[in-house]
Amino acid sequence: MASDLSDHPTNVGGVYAKILKLLWSGEPVPSDELRDHVGQPEWARRTRELRNEFGYPINVFIDRGTTYYQLTGHMPLFATRRRPYFSKADKSVILRRGGPKCAICKLRANGSSMEDVEQTLMWDHRIPFDKLGDTVASNGQLLCRNCNNLKKQACGTCVQEGCDGCLFAYPEKSANIVVIELDDDALARAKSEAAQQGITVQEVISKLIKRHTLPVKVETGSWTFR
């Protein structure tokens, strides 16, 4: 593909144009390079919006533990979708269904009124809007800011076809959710282990926690527990 963005009319600007400029040649770009180039914490979300809202064909794939982004064409595949917000009626249904608390960590709002809830919690699309999720009560839930940010990060590197099995999207399907934040080194090791075994990072961590409870020394890949 041509490498000069200025030769092609686009319907985006700002950070979106910055992302397209880096991807425009069609070569795979590692996530770290894209993140550093964009220089904005919401880079992954903006990239998904380019794909799912603006229609640019951006493939996401993982190779040897590294996530890559690749633009496969210069023309949007469909018209821009406008981002709607949950209606007051939808919010009332979501609040009645789950109560004034985060669906993941169960952090409660300081009260049960809509005003109290919105001071502490956020209205979240279970299936993200930029992954074609609808803005309806059945696709909504309440999350605290921390869990909402963690869900965004997980979505930013997710390459699953659907969200049905995602505990960030449907936390009520499991009564044993524990949110763990890893430092960069631990996360890199977990990703490497997952790539070697052909499983998810979550499965690696789950295995390590189970093995850690054993009364004997256990070694698995680059991890050692007693």
DRENSE-911701 format. One record per atom (N, C-alpha, C, CB): residue in one letter; x, y, z. Coordinates in steps of 0.2 Angstrom, whole numbers, padded with zeros to 4 digits, always signed. Glycine has a CB too. Example, Ala and Ser with C-alpha at 12.3 -4.5 7.8 and 13.67 -1.06 7.14 Angstrom:
<nodes>
a+0066-0028+0039 a+0062-0022+0039 a+0066-0016+0039 a+0057-0022+0045 s+0064-0011+0035 s+0068-0005+0036 s+0064+0000+0039 s+0070-0003+0029 
</nodes>
This chain:
<nodes>
m+0004-0006+0000 m+0000+0000+0000 m+0004+0006+0000 m-0005+0000+0006 a+0002+0012-0002 a+0005+0018-0002 a+0006+0020+0005 a+0001+0024-0006 s+0012+0024+0006 s+0014+0026+0013 s+0012+0033+0014 s+0021+0025+0014 d+0009+0037+0010 d+0008+0044+0011 d+0001+0046+0012 d+0011+0048+0005 l-0001+0047+0019 l-0008+0048+0021 l-0010+0054+0017 l-0008+0049+0028 s-0006+0059+0016 s-0008+0066+0013 s-0011+0065+0006 s-0003+0071+0013 d-0010+0059+0003 d-0012+0058-0004 d-0019+0056-0004 d-0008+0054-0008 h-0022+0054+0002 h-0029+0051+0002 h-0033+0055+0007 h-0028+0044+0005 p-0039+0056+0005 p-0044+0059+0009 p-0046+0055+0014 p-0050+0062+0005 t-0047+0057+0021 t-0049+0053+0026 t-0055+0057+0030 t-0043+0051+0031 n-0059+0054+0034 n-0064+0057+0038 n-0062+0058+0045 n-0070+0053+0037 v-0056+0058+0046 v-0053+0058+0053 v-0048+0063+0054 v-0051+0051+0056 g-0047+0065+0060 g-0041+0070+0062 g-0038+0069+0069 g-0044+0077+0061 g-0034+0073+0071 g-0031+0072+0078 g-0028+0066+0079 g-0037+0073+0083 v-0029+0063+0085 v-0026+0057+0086 v-0028+0051+0082 v-0028+0054+0094 y-0033+0051+0079 y-0035+0046+0074 y-0030+0046+0068 y-0043+0047+0071 a-0029+0052+0065 a-0025+0053+0059 a-0018+0051+0061 a-0025+0060+0057 k-0016+0052+0068 k-0009+0050+0070 k-0008+0043+0070 k-0008+0053+0077 i-0014+0039+0072 i-0013+0032+0071 i-0013+0029+0064 i-0020+0029+0075 l-0017+0032+0060 l-0018+0030+0053 l-0011+0031+0050 l-0023+0034+0049 k-0008+0037+0051 k-0001+0038+0048 k+0004+0033+0049 k+0002+0045+0051 l+0004+0030+0056 l+0009+0025+0057 l+0007+0019+0054 l+0009+0024+0065 l+0001+0017+0053 l-0002+0011+0050 l-0002+0011+0043 l-0008+0009+0053 w-0002+0017+0040 w-0004+0018+0033 w+0000+0013+0028 w-0003+0025+0031 s+0006+0012+0029 s+0010+0008+0025 s+0008+0001+0024 s+0018+0007+0027 g+0004-0002+0029 g+0001-0008+0029 g+0006-0014+0032 g+0000-0011+0022 e+0011-0011+0035 e+0016-0016+0038 e+0013-0017+0046 e+0023-0013+0039 p+0014-0023+0048 p+0012-0024+0055 p+0016-0020+0060 p+0012-0031+0057 v+0012-0017+0065 v+0015-0012+0070 v+0014-0015+0077 v+0013-0005+0069 p+0020-0016+0081 p+0019-0019+0087 p+0015-0014+0092 p+0025-0021+0091 s+0011-0016+0097 s+0007-0012+0101 s+0012-0007+0105 s+0004-0016+0106 d+0018-0009+0107 d+0022-0004+0111 d+0024+0002+0106 d+0028-0007+0113 e+0025+0001+0100 e+0027+0006+0095 e+0021+0011+0094 e+0030+0003+0089 l+0015+0008+0093 l+0009+0012+0092 l+0008+0016+0098 l+0003+0007+0090 r+0008+0013+0104 r+0007+0017+0110 r+0012+0023+0111 r+0007+0012+0116 d+0018+0022+0110 d+0023+0027+0110 d+0022+0032+0105 d+0030+0024+0110 h+0020+0030+0099 h+0019+0035+0094 h+0013+0040+0095 h+0018+0031+0087 v+0008+0037+0098 v+0001+0040+0099 v+0002+0045+0105 v-0005+0036+0100 g+0006+0042+0110 g+0007+0046+0116 g+0001+0048+0120 g+0011+0052+0114 q-0004+0044+0120 q-0011+0045+0123 q-0013+0039+0127 q-0016+0048+0118 p-0015+0039+0133 p-0017+0033+0136 p-0023+0029+0133 p-0019+0035+0143 e-0027+0033+0129 e-0033+0029+0126 e-0031+0027+0119 e-0039+0034+0126 w-0025+0026+0118 w-0023+0024+0111 w-0026+0018+0108 w-0015+0023+0110 a-0027+0013+0113 a-0030+0006+0110 a-0037+0007+0109 a-0029+0001+0116 r-0041+0011+0113 r-0048+0012+0112 r-0049+0016+0105 r-0051+0016+0118 r-0045+0021+0104 r-0045+0025+0098 r-0044+0021+0092 r-0040+0031+0098 t-0039+0016+0092 t-0038+0012+0087 t-0044+0007+0085 t-0032+0008+0088 r-0047+0005+0091 r-0053+0001+0089 r-0059+0005+0086 r-0055-0002+0096 e-0059+0011+0089 e-0064+0016+0086 e-0063+0017+0078 e-0064+0022+0089 l-0057+0018+0076 l-0055+0018+0069 l-0058+0012+0065 l-0048+0019+0068 r-0057+0006+0068 r-0059+0000+0065 r-0067-0001+0065 r-0056-0006+0068 n-0070+0000+0071 n-0077-0002+0072 n-0082+0004+0071 n-0078-0005+0079 e-0080+0010+0072 e-0084+0016+0071 e-0083+0019+0064 e-0083+0021+0077 f-0077+0020+0063 f-0075+0023+0056 f-0074+0019+0050 f-0069+0027+0057 g-0073+0012+0052 g-0073+0007+0047 g-0067+0006+0043 g-0078+0010+0041 y-0061+0008+0046 y-0055+0006+0043 y-0053-0001+0045 y-0049+0011+0046 p-0051-0005+0040 p-0049-0012+0041 p-0043-0013+0044 p-0049-0015+0034 i-0043-0013+0051 i-0037-0014+0055 i-0037-0021+0058 i-0036-0009+0061 n-0032-0025+0057 n-0032-0032+0059 n-0028-0032+0066 n-0029-0037+0054 v-0030-0036+0071 v-0026-0036+0077 v-0024-0044+0078 v-0030-0033+0083 f-0018-0045+0079 f-0016-0052+0080 f-0010-0052+0085 f-0014-0055+0073 i-0009-0058+0087 i-0003-0059+0092 i+0002-0064+0089 i-0006-0062+0099 d+0008-0062+0089 d+0014-0066+0087 d+0019-0067+0092 d+0016-0064+0080 r+0021-0073+0095 r+0026-0074+0100 r+0025-0069+0106 r+0033-0072+0097 g+0019-0068+0108 g+0017-0064+0114 g+0017-0057+0113 g+0023-0065+0119 t+0018-0054+0107 t+0017-0047+0105 t+0011-0046+0101 t+0023-0045+0102 t+0007-0041+0103 t+0001-0039+0099 t+0003-0034+0094 t-0004-0036+0104 y+0000-0036+0088 y+0002-0031+0082 y-0005-0028+0079 y+0006-0035+0076 y-0004-0023+0076 y-0010-0019+0072 y-0007-0018+0065 y-0012-0012+0076 q-0012-0020+0060 q-0010-0019+0053 q-0016-0017+0049 q-0008-0026+0051 l-0015-0011+0046 l-0020-0008+0041 l-0020-0012+0035 l-0019-0001+0040 t-0026-0015+0033 t-0026-0019+0026 t-0029-0015+0021 t-0030-0025+0028 g-0031-0009+0022 g-0034-0005+0016 g-0035+0002+0018 g-0041-0008+0014 h-0035+0006+0013 h-0036+0014+0015 h-0043+0016+0015 h-0031+0017+0010 m-0048+0013+0013 m-0054+0015+0012 m-0059+0012+0018 m-0058+0014+0005 p-0063+0017+0021 p-0067+0014+0026 p-0072+0009+0023 p-0071+0020+0030 l-0074+0004+0027 l-0078-0001+0025 l-0086+0000+0026 l-0077-0008+0028 f-0087+0005+0030 f-0094+0007+0031 f-0094+0014+0034 f-0098+0002+0036 a-0100+0017+0034 a-0101+0023+0037 a-0100+0024+0044 a-0108+0026+0035 t-0098+0030+0046 t-0097+0031+0053 t-0103+0030+0058 t-0094+0038+0054 r-0102+0026+0063 r-0107+0025+0068 r-0107+0031+0073 r-0107+0018+0072 r-0112+0034+0075 r-0113+0039+0080 r-0113+0036+0087 r-0118+0044+0079 r-0109+0038+0092 r-0109+0035+0099 r-0115+0037+0103 r-0103+0036+0102 p-0120+0033+0104 p-0126+0035+0108 p-0125+0034+0116 p-0133+0031+0106 y-0129+0037+0120 y-0128+0036+0127 y-0134+0032+0130 y-0126+0042+0131 f-0133+0029+0136 f-0139+0026+0139 f-0144+0031+0141 f-0137+0021+0145 s-0151+0029+0139 s-0156+0034+0141 s-0157+0033+0148 s-0162+0032+0137 k-0161+0038+0151 k-0163+0038+0158 k-0167+0031+0160 k-0167+0044+0160 a-0171+0029+0155 a-0175+0023+0156 a-0170+0017+0157 a-0180+0022+0151 d-0165+0017+0152 d-0160+0011+0152 d-0156+0011+0159 d-0156+0012+0146 k-0154+0017+0161 k-0150+0018+0167 k-0154+0015+0173 k-0148+0025+0168 s-0161+0017+0173 s-0165+0014+0178 s-0165+0007+0179 s-0172+0017+0178 v-0166+0004+0173 v-0166-0004+0172 v-0160-0007+0175 v-0168-0006+0165 i-0154-0004+0172 i-0148-0007+0174 i-0147-0006+0182 i-0142-0003+0171 l-0149+0000+0185 l-0148+0001+0192 l-0152-0004+0196 l-0150+0008+0194 r-0158-0005+0194 r-0163-0010+0197 r-0160-0017+0197 r-0170-0009+0195 r-0157-0019+0191 r-0155-0025+0190 r-0149-0027+0195 r-0153-0027+0183 g-0144-0023+0195 g-0138-0024+0198 g-0137-0021+0205 g-0132-0023+0194 g-0141-0016+0206 g-0140-0012+0212 g-0134-0006+0211 g-0138-0016+0218 p-0134-0002+0216 p-0129+0004+0216 p-0122+0002+0217 p-0131+0009+0220 k-0119-0003+0214 k-0112-0006+0215 k-0109-0008+0209 k-0113-0011+0220 c-0102-0008+0209 c-0098-0010+0203 c-0100-0018+0202 c-0091-0009+0204 a-0101-0020+0196 a-0103-0027+0194 a-0097-0031+0195 a-0105-0027+0187 i-0091-0029+0195 i-0085-0033+0196 i-0082-0033+0203 i-0079-0030+0191 c-0080-0028+0206 c-0077-0028+0212 c-0082-0026+0218 c-0072-0023+0213 k-0088-0025+0216 k-0094-0023+0221 k-0093-0017+0225 k-0094-0029+0226 l-0089-0012+0223 l-0089-0006+0226 l-0095-0002+0226 l-0083-0001+0223 r-0098+0000+0232 r-0105+0003+0232 r-0104+0010+0231 r-0108+0001+0238 a-0109+0013+0228 a-0110+0020+0228 a-0112+0023+0235 a-0115+0023+0223 n-0111+0029+0236 n-0113+0032+0243 n-0121+0033+0244 n-0110+0039+0243 g-0125+0031+0239 g-0132+0031+0240 g-0135+0028+0234 g-0134+0039+0240 s-0141+0027+0234 s-0145+0024+0228 s-0148+0028+0223 s-0150+0019+0232 s-0148+0034+0224 s-0151+0039+0219 s-0146+0039+0213 s-0152+0046+0221 m-0149+0041+0207 m-0145+0041+0201 m-0139+0046+0202 m-0150+0044+0195 e-0140+0052+0205 e-0135+0057+0206 e-0129+0054+0210 e-0138+0063+0210 d-0131+0050+0216 d-0126+0047+0220 d-0122+0042+0216 d-0130+0043+0226 v-0126+0038+0212 v-0122+0032+0208 v-0117+0035+0203 v-0128+0028+0204 e-0119+0041+0200 e-0115+0044+0195 e-0109+0047+0197 e-0119+0048+0190 q-0109+0049+0204 q-0103+0052+0207 q-0097+0047+0208 q-0105+0055+0214 t-0099+0040+0208 t-0094+0035+0210 t-0093+0030+0204 t-0096+0031+0216 l-0099+0028+0201 l-0099+0023+0196 l-0100+0025+0189 l-0104+0018+0198 m-0099+0021+0184 m-0099+0023+0177 m-0104+0018+0173 m-0092+0023+0174 w-0107+0021+0168 w-0112+0016+0164 w-0107+0013+0159 w-0118+0021+0161 d-0107+0007+0158 d-0103+0003+0154 d-0107-0001+0149 d-0098-0001+0158 h-0104-0002+0143 h-0107-0006+0138 h-0103-0013+0139 h-0106-0004+0131 r-0107-0018+0141 r-0104-0025+0142 r-0100-0027+0136 r-0110-0030+0143 i-0104-0027+0130 i-0100-0028+0124 i-0099-0021+0121 i-0104-0032+0118 p-0093-0019+0121 p-0091-0012+0119 p-0094-0009+0113 p-0084-0011+0119 f-0096-0003+0113 f-0099+0000+0107 f-0095+0000+0101 f-0101+0008+0109 d-0088+0001+0102 d-0083+0000+0097 d-0082-0007+0095 d-0077+0003+0099 k-0085-0012+0098 k-0086-0019+0096 k-0093-0021+0093 k-0083-0024+0101 l-0096-0016+0092 l-0103-0016+0089 l-0108-0018+0094 l-0103-0021+0083 g-0107-0017+0101 g-0112-0018+0106 g-0117-0012+0106 g-0109-0018+0113 d-0124-0014+0107 d-0129-0010+0107 d-0130-0006+0113 d-0136-0013+0105 t-0133+0000+0113 t-0134+0004+0119 t-0141+0003+0121 t-0133+0012+0117 v-0142-0003+0124 v-0148-0005+0127 v-0147-0007+0134 v-0152-0010+0123 a-0152-0007+0138 a-0151-0009+0145 a-0148-0016+0146 a-0158-0009+0149 s-0150-0021+0142 s-0147-0028+0142 s-0140-0028+0141 s-0151-0032+0137 n-0137-0023+0138 n-0130-0023+0136 n-0126-0018+0141 n-0129-0021+0129 g-0130-0016+0146 g-0127-0011+0151 g-0125-0014+0158 g-0131-0005+0152 q-0120-0011+0161 q-0119-0012+0168 q-0115-0006+0171 q-0114-0019+0169 l-0115-0007+0178 l-0111-0001+0182 l-0104-0004+0184 l-0115+0001+0188 l-0099+0000+0183 l-0092-0001+0185 l-0089+0005+0188 l-0088-0003+0178 c-0085+0003+0193 c-0081+0009+0196 c-0076+0011+0191 c-0078+0006+0203 r-0073+0016+0192 r-0068+0019+0188 r-0062+0014+0187 r-0065+0026+0190 n-0060+0011+0192 n-0054+0007+0192 n-0056+0000+0187 n-0052+0004+0199 c-0061-0003+0189 c-0063-0009+0185 c-0065-0007+0178 c-0069-0012+0188 n-0067-0001+0176 n-0069+0001+0170 n-0062+0002+0166 n-0073+0008+0170 n-0057+0005+0169 n-0051+0006+0166 n-0048-0001+0164 n-0046+0010+0170 l-0048-0006+0169 l-0045-0012+0168 l-0049-0016+0162 l-0046-0017+0174 k-0055-0015+0162 k-0059-0018+0156 k-0057-0015+0149 k-0067-0017+0157 k-0056-0008+0149 k-0053-0005+0143 k-0047-0008+0141 k-0053+0003+0144 q-0042-0009+0146 q-0036-0012+0144 q-0036-0019+0142 q-0031-0012+0151 a-0041-0023+0145 a-0042-0030+0142 a-0044-0030+0135 a-0046-0033+0147 c-0049-0025+0134 c-0052-0025+0127 c-0047-0023+0122 c-0058-0020+0127 g-0042-0018+0124 g-0037-0016+0120 g-0033-0021+0117 g-0033-0010+0123 t-0032-0026+0120 t-0027-0031+0118 t-0031-0038+0116 t-0022-0033+0123 c-0038-0038+0117 c-0042-0044+0116 c-0042-0045+0108 c-0048-0043+0119 v-0041-0052+0107 v-0042-0054+0100 v-0047-0059+0099 v-0035-0057+0097 q-0051-0060+0104 q-0057-0065+0104 q-0062-0063+0099 q-0060-0066+0111 e-0066-0067+0096 e-0071-0065+0091 e-0077-0062+0095 e-0073-0071+0087 g-0079-0065+0101 g-0085-0062+0104 g-0083-0061+0111 g-0090-0067+0103 c-0088-0058+0115 c-0087-0056+0122 c-0091-0061+0127 c-0090-0049+0123 d-0094-0066+0124 d-0099-0070+0128 d-0095-0073+0134 d-0102-0076+0124 g-0089-0075+0133 g-0085-0078+0138 g-0081-0074+0142 g-0080-0084+0135 c-0081-0067+0141 c-0077-0062+0145 c-0080-0061+0152 c-0077-0056+0141 l-0077-0061+0157 l-0079-0060+0164 l-0080-0052+0165 l-0075-0063+0169 f-0076-0048+0161 f-0077-0041+0162 f-0084-0039+0159 f-0071-0037+0158 a-0086-0043+0154 a-0092-0041+0151 a-0098-0044+0155 a-0093-0043+0144 y-0097-0050+0157 y-0103-0054+0161 y-0100-0056+0167 y-0105-0059+0157 p-0098-0052+0172 p-0095-0054+0179 p-0100-0058+0183 p-0093-0048+0183 e-0106-0058+0182 e-0111-0062+0186 e-0111-0069+0184 e-0118-0059+0184 k-0107-0071+0179 k-0107-0078+0177 k-0102-0082+0181 k-0105-0079+0170 s-0098-0078+0185 s-0093-0081+0190 s-0094-0077+0197 s-0086-0080+0187 a-0094-0081+0202 a-0094-0079+0209 a-0087-0078+0212 a-0098-0083+0213 n-0082-0080+0208 n-0075-0080+0210 n-0070-0076+0207 n-0072-0087+0210 i-0072-0070+0205 i-0068-0065+0202 i-0064-0061+0206 i-0073-0060+0198 v-0057-0061+0205 v-0052-0057+0209 v-0048-0053+0204 v-0048-0062+0213 v-0048-0046+0205 v-0045-0042+0200 v-0038-0041+0203 v-0048-0035+0200 i-0033-0043+0198 i-0026-0043+0200 i-0022-0038+0195 i-0023-0050+0200 e-0018-0033+0198 e-0014-0029+0193 e-0007-0031+0194 e-0015-0022+0196 l-0004-0033+0188 l+0003-0035+0188 l+0007-0029+0185 l+0003-0041+0183 d+0014-0029+0188 d+0018-0024+0185 d+0021-0027+0178 d+0025-0024+0190 d+0024-0022+0175 d+0026-0023+0168 d+0030-0030+0167 d+0030-0018+0165 d+0035-0031+0172 d+0039-0037+0171 d+0035-0044+0172 d+0044-0037+0176 a+0030-0044+0177 a+0026-0050+0178 a+0021-0051+0172 a+0022-0049+0185 l+0019-0045+0170 l+0014-0046+0164 l+0018-0049+0158 l+0011-0039+0162 a+0024-0046+0157 a+0028-0049+0151 a+0029-0056+0152 a+0034-0045+0150 r+0031-0058+0158 r+0032-0065+0159 r+0026-0070+0158 r+0035-0066+0166 a+0020-0067+0160 a+0014-0071+0160 a+0012-0071+0152 a+0008-0067+0163 k+0013-0066+0148 k+0012-0066+0141 k+0016-0071+0137 k+0012-0059+0138 s+0022-0071+0139 s+0027-0076+0136 s+0025-0083+0138 s+0034-0074+0139 e+0023-0084+0144 e+0021-0091+0146 e+0015-0093+0142 e+0020-0091+0153 a+0010-0088+0141 a+0004-0090+0138 a+0005-0091+0131 a-0001-0084+0139 a+0010-0088+0128 a+0011-0089+0120 a+0015-0096+0119 a+0016-0083+0118 q+0019-0098+0124 q+0022-0104+0124 q+0017-0110+0124 q+0028-0105+0129 q+0013-0109+0129 q+0008-0114+0130 q+0002-0114+0126 q+0006-0114+0137 g+0001-0109+0122 g-0005-0108+0118 g-0012-0107+0122 g-0006-0114+0114 i-0011-0103+0128 i-0017-0102+0132 i-0017-0095+0133 i-0017-0106+0139 t-0022-0092+0137 t-0023-0085+0139 t-0019-0084+0145 t-0030-0084+0140 v-0017-0077+0146 v-0014-0075+0152 v-0018-0076+0158 v-0013-0067+0151 q-0024-0076+0158 q-0028-0077+0163 q-0028-0085+0165 q-0036-0076+0162 e-0027-0089+0161 e-0026-0096+0162 e-0019-0098+0165 e-0027-0101+0156 v-0014-0094+0163 v-0007-0095+0166 v-0008-0093+0173 v-0002-0090+0162 i-0011-0087+0175 i-0011-0084+0181 i-0015-0089+0186 i-0014-0077+0182 s-0020-0092+0183 s-0025-0096+0187 s-0021-0103+0189 s-0031-0098+0183 k-0017-0105+0184 k-0013-0111+0185 k-0008-0110+0191 k-0009-0113+0179 l-0004-0104+0190 l+0001-0102+0195 l-0002-0102+0202 l+0004-0096+0193 i-0008-0099+0203 i-0011-0098+0209 i-0012-0105+0212 i-0017-0094+0209 k-0015-0109+0208 k-0017-0116+0210 k-0011-0120+0213 k-0020-0120+0205 r-0005-0119+0209 r+0001-0123+0210 r+0004-0120+0216 r+0006-0122+0204 h+0003-0113+0218 h+0006-0110+0223 h+0004-0113+0230 h+0005-0103+0223 t-0002-0116+0230 t-0005-0119+0236 t-0002-0126+0238 t-0013-0119+0235 l+0001-0129+0233 l+0004-0135+0234 l+0010-0135+0239 l+0007-0138+0228 p+0011-0140+0244 p+0016-0140+0249 p+0023-0142+0246 p+0014-0144+0254 v+0024-0142+0239 v+0031-0144+0237 v+0033-0139+0232 v+0030-0151+0233 k+0039-0139+0230 k+0042-0134+0225 k+0040-0136+0218 k+0050-0134+0225 v+0037-0131+0215 v+0034-0132+0208 v+0038-0127+0203 v+0027-0132+0208 e+0040-0130+0198 e+0043-0125+0193 e+0039-0126+0186 e+0050-0127+0191 t+0037-0120+0183 t+0034-0120+0177 t+0036-0115+0172 t+0026-0120+0178 g+0040-0116+0167 g+0043-0111+0163 g+0047-0107+0167 g+0037-0107+0160 s+0046-0100+0167 s+0051-0095+0170 s+0048-0094+0177 s+0051-0089+0166 w+0043-0098+0180 w+0040-0096+0186 w+0042-0102+0191 w+0033-0095+0186 t+0044-0100+0197 t+0046-0105+0202 t+0042-0103+0209 t+0053-0106+0204 f+0038-0108+0212 f+0035-0107+0218 f+0037-0113+0223 f+0027-0107+0217 r+0036-0111+0229 r+0037-0116+0234 r+0031-0117+0238 r+0043-0114+0239 
</nodes>
